[in-house]
Amino acid sequence: MTLEDLTADVEDAYGDLDGTFGLDLDRETRTELAMLVAAMEADPEELVRRGIHALFRSTVDTGDLDFQLRNGYDVTYDEYLMGMSYDEMAGGSQYPQRDDDRRYQM
């Protein structure tokens, strides 16, 4: 195979992506997906599934998912998987909260 063959396969894959997904792909995403389809001879939908898995794994591994979850929900991914917060796991919620206003009154 030659560079011309690859170019033709990418252009064919690019054209075949019209209407494949229920969302609009920008030009860059579409070109990258077409290159992957041509190079890997894979179904575009399978490549999108793989891409989602890769993005998810990457955000978990780098801590980005925990950062986003902590900002939005005040939990981490591990807490989500366990179904309880770290405080609950450590027994921090079993003691009553202190009443600081009455703490030093006798």
C-alpha positions as CSV (number, residue, x, y, z in Angstrom):
1,M,0.0,0.0,0.0
2,T,1.1,3.5,-0.7
3,L,0.5,7.0,0.6
4,E,-2.0,7.5,-2.2
5,D,-3.9,4.4,-1.1
6,L,-4.0,5.6,2.5
7,T,-5.2,9.0,1.4
8,A,-8.0,7.4,-0.7
9,D,-9.0,5.2,2.2
10,V,-9.2,8.1,4.6
11,E,-11.2,10.2,2.2
12,D,-13.6,7.3,1.7
13,A,-14.0,6.7,5.4
14,Y,-14.5,10.5,5.9
15,G,-17.3,10.4,3.4
16,D,-18.9,7.3,4.9
17,L,-19.2,9.1,8.3
18,D,-22.1,11.2,7.1
19,G,-25.1,10.3,9.2
20,T,-23.3,7.5,11.0
21,F,-23.8,9.1,14.4
22,G,-26.7,11.0,16.0
23,L,-24.4,13.9,16.7
24,D,-22.5,16.3,14.6
25,L,-18.7,15.8,14.3
26,D,-16.5,18.7,13.8
27,R,-14.0,18.6,10.9
28,E,-11.0,17.7,13.1
29,T,-12.8,14.8,14.9
30,R,-14.2,13.5,11.7
31,T,-10.8,13.5,10.1
32,E,-9.2,11.8,13.0
33,L,-11.9,9.2,13.1
34,A,-11.6,8.6,9.4
35,M,-7.8,8.1,9.8
36,L,-8.4,5.5,12.6
37,V,-11.1,3.7,10.4
38,A,-8.7,3.5,7.5
39,A,-5.6,2.5,9.6
40,M,-7.3,0.0,11.8
41,E,-10.0,-1.2,9.4
42,A,-12.5,-1.0,12.2
43,D,-16.1,0.0,12.5
44,P,-16.4,3.7,13.4
45,E,-18.9,3.0,16.2
46,E,-16.5,0.5,17.8
47,L,-13.7,3.2,17.6
48,V,-16.0,5.7,19.3
49,R,-16.7,3.1,22.1
50,R,-13.0,2.5,22.5
51,G,-12.4,6.3,22.6
52,I,-14.9,6.7,25.4
53,H,-13.3,3.9,27.4
54,A,-9.9,5.4,26.8
55,L,-11.0,8.9,27.9
56,F,-12.7,7.5,31.0
57,R,-9.6,5.5,31.9
58,S,-7.4,8.5,31.4
59,T,-9.5,10.8,33.6
60,V,-9.6,8.1,36.3
61,D,-5.8,7.5,36.1
62,T,-4.9,11.2,36.2
63,G,-7.3,12.1,39.0
64,D,-9.3,14.5,36.7
65,L,-12.5,12.5,37.3
66,D,-12.1,12.8,41.1
67,F,-11.4,16.5,40.8
68,Q,-14.6,17.1,38.7
69,L,-16.7,14.9,41.0
70,R,-15.3,16.6,44.2
71,N,-16.1,20.0,42.7
72,G,-19.6,19.1,41.6
73,Y,-20.8,16.4,44.1
74,D,-18.3,16.5,46.9
75,V,-17.4,12.8,46.4
76,T,-14.7,10.9,44.7
77,Y,-15.0,8.0,42.2
78,D,-14.0,5.5,44.9
79,E,-16.7,6.9,47.2
80,Y,-19.2,6.5,44.4
81,L,-18.1,2.9,43.9
82,M,-18.3,2.1,47.6
83,G,-21.6,3.8,48.1
84,M,-20.3,5.8,51.0
85,S,-18.0,8.7,51.8
86,Y,-14.6,8.4,53.4
87,D,-16.0,9.9,56.6
88,E,-18.6,7.1,56.7
89,M,-16.0,4.5,56.0
90,A,-13.8,5.8,58.8
91,G,-16.7,5.9,61.2
92,G,-16.6,9.7,61.4
93,S,-20.4,10.0,61.1
94,Q,-21.1,7.8,64.1
95,Y,-20.3,10.5,66.6
96,P,-22.7,13.5,67.1
97,Q,-21.5,16.9,65.9
98,R,-20.1,19.2,68.5
99,D,-22.1,22.3,69.4
100,D,-19.3,24.9,69.3
101,D,-21.6,27.6,70.6
102,R,-22.2,25.7,73.9
103,R,-18.8,24.1,74.0
104,Y,-17.3,26.2,76.9
105,Q,-20.4,26.9,78.8
106,M,-20.8,25.4,82.2
